[in-house]
Amino acid sequence: MQSPRGTKDIFPLQSKAWRETEQKMADAARSFGYGEIRIPIFEHTGVFARAIGEETDIVGKEMYTFVDRGGDSMTLRPEFTAGVIRAAAQHSILGQSPLHRFWYCGPLFRYERPQKGRFRQFHQFGAECIGADSPESDAEIILLARQCLIAAGINGFRLQINTLGNSESRAAYRARLSDFLQSVAERLSDESRRRMERNPLRVLDSKDERDREALVNAPSLTDFLDLESKVHFELVLKILDSQGIPYEIHSRLVRGLDYYSHTVFEFIGDSLGSQDALGGGGRYNNMFEYFGAKSAPAVGFSLGMERIMLTLEQQSPVLYSPERPDVSLIALGEESVNTVWKYADVLRAEGLSVITDVLGRSMKSLMKEADKFSIPVVLIVGENELAAGTVILRDMRNGGQRECPSNKIVAAIREIIG
Ligand code: HAM
């Protein structure tokens, strides 16, 4: 049996790097006043279908949907945002206070064609700022996303930003774009011809060379923005400028989910290849209504953990150094075993990582193991030490060895490992 296509097994060497990286990003989120939200891994299918949009690739062809034993249609979450807003609406949190700042981290599921940086089970770290529609909240989210990448240790990424304007601006543009696409339809790729009908804006960010050529003279959304939309975007950019945050305005950035209006952005990793978006996000002001709640604005971002870890594997190999125990405890003879286990208990309570032998191996092979895995200290208890209430401590880095009273073990080990 093999794992399903597009999934990954993560062993301790990698999981340690993942955990440390997630912690750094959680610390960054906390430093911006965000608290963690945990939501179900599956939701009623309607949560995603309505919020993300029936016409998107995610809803149209990528969701893991099943009928549960009670006959309800359920879907493994393909993203967090819809579930977070479902939770916010269900618990009427905006009735308690006007603004909520959440971060989240966990697995997601999309039936996509797997390739480097693209999986069917993947993970995101992200945040949502719920209740504000100010340019300041857009800027805060962008600053936090950027801070998470910096805290994780990512070098070499670019911020691309665009505005989709409000829904009136977008509707006017959509109509004009559809006309334009009809006029160049025979030059478009099959995929874009299909998209043209359902979701014309998505044709804009096609990477296909044929599409790019056909789209050279496409109308620009910028020309359709009304004053409100323009002012909002300018204010976001002004804050980024004042904070010295570099960005590129990318007028064809539309993102793959239908819920956005106004600001959208992506962080592009320089060393990722074709799946180069480290993360993305934007403003969405109409999602609460999908869940039968009073309308409320929100803005957020999500970063792809696999792409972050892929980048760190290249940029930060030290993150992937193995986690080694501090002490290997060796019992020489049956009688010492219980005492060694008691010492292990004491050392673990002191926060040290210690191992005892569970394979009945000889002293020689245990010493070899300690050497191989760079365990800095070996503690040995034989008949003599048992009688004297002492242990032998061996400093594996210089081979030095000494006897130590059992009530001084912790201090002596700390002295060795520094
Ligand atoms: P998204 O662009 O669909 O946005 O996903 C965000 C990031 O998740 C991507 O840039 C990428 O790094 C990662 N990602 C997406 N799909 C995969 C995959 N199949 N395999 C590996 N990584 C993947 C959202 O999900 C929105 N919820 C972001 C957002 C939050 N907007 C507002 N708030």
Residues whose N, C-alpha, C, O or C-beta is under 5 A from the ligand:
A	BS01	HAM	E79 F80 T81 R110 E112 G117 R118 F119 F122 A127 A277 L278 G279 G280 G281 G282 V299 G300 F301 S302 L303 G304 E306 R307
